[in-house]
Amino acid sequence: MARFPSALARQTGPRLCSSLLGDGFCPPRAPSLVFLPASSFSQDSRKRSSGLVVIARKRSGFAEILLNRRVAEQQQLEYKEKRPRLKPGKVSPRLHVPDHITKPPYVNSTEMPEFCEERQVHDDEGIGRMKAAGHLAAEVLSYAGSLVKPGITTDAIDKAVHKMVTEAGAYPSPLGYGGFPKSVCTSINECICHGIPDSRVLQDGDIINIDVTVYLNGYHGDTSKTFFCGNVDDSAKKLVEVTRECLERAIAICGPGVPFKKIGKTINDYADKFGYGVVRHFVGHGVGKVFHSSPTVLHYRNNEPGCMVVGETFTIEPMLTMGGIDDVIWTDNWTVVTSDGSLSAQFEHTLLIIEDGVEILTV
């Protein structure tokens, strides 16, 4: 479950200059042509050309991004013609959790818990519990994904997730977090994150992110995946595939001493190749005994300090869009959608830094 907008992310809008000045940013690609007036050159040069001077040069990384962005925007226009915008459905009452199940401390409050500034580094016992929570979260997510098909409601998926989690002796972490009314987040099409399960029926061609977090033996395991519902068109499939690849590439660079900012650069560089936007207002986070803590994991290029340490757990959860990255939060104060209606996809894993690299706990 993505951490709510950080002050840093909200204050830092899209920065073109940071993209252009990024280290190793988009190497030059195929040649393009630039036409300049002959008056721009020396007298000798003008004698050889009475009209325009044609200079071949390599296309810059910025030009490549603009070209890819136009392609993505055209795909989004075609998709929007086929699919109406999301609308809220009816939300059913909150589900009961048996009394014997250990509950996180925020459950009895409607206030948003304070963000924990301490990073979560675990001993052997804590790592064992994190692995158990992560494994259960992965099993629940796999089961929830198997339910995705045209005709099912997200409310039905929520009920199934709730049942599986509580029968395993765990608590569904989203339930009651800051007043969130359901046990799982279900984000359809243009919903970036934190979609509330309701009476809406999934339709053929939808994409849906299911975000599962479980609280087991005092530790949270957090994971999400975007699933296809029925026959999904190629442009939507491509967005989902690239988002998954962004996560995998970011995980691959993790290890002791690695700066967290490398995660954002890795994701942003790959998304740029396809013209996709990288959401800035929602971020990855530390996870363990506390649901959301430091470090704040930015998925876009940044120069924030901090390096990974052995025994630390956190999430990476990139959210990509086919169009713009501006968002709108519905009146339920949870559901976040793209302001232009463009499709969004997300994938997430909980990770553990180990001596020789990184271990994915939510598999």
Secondary structure, 3 states (H helix, E strand, C coil): CCECCCHHHHHCCCCHHHHHCCCCCCCCCCEEEEEEEHHHCCHHHHHCCCCEEEEEEECCHHHHHHHHHHHHHHHHHHHHHHCCCCCCCCCCCCCCCCCCCCCCCCCCCCCCCCCECCCCECCHHHHHHHHHHHHHHHHHHHHHHHCCCCCCEHHHHHHHHHHHHHHCCCEECCCCHHHCCCCCEEEECCEEECCCCCCCECCCCCEEEEEEEEEECCEEEEEEEEEECCCCCHHHHHHHHHHHHHHHHHHHCCCCCCECHHHHHHHHHHHHCCCCEECCCCEEEECCCCCCEEEEECCCCCCCCCECCCCEEEEECCEEECCCCCEEECCCCCCEEECCCCCEEECEEEEEEECCEEEECCC
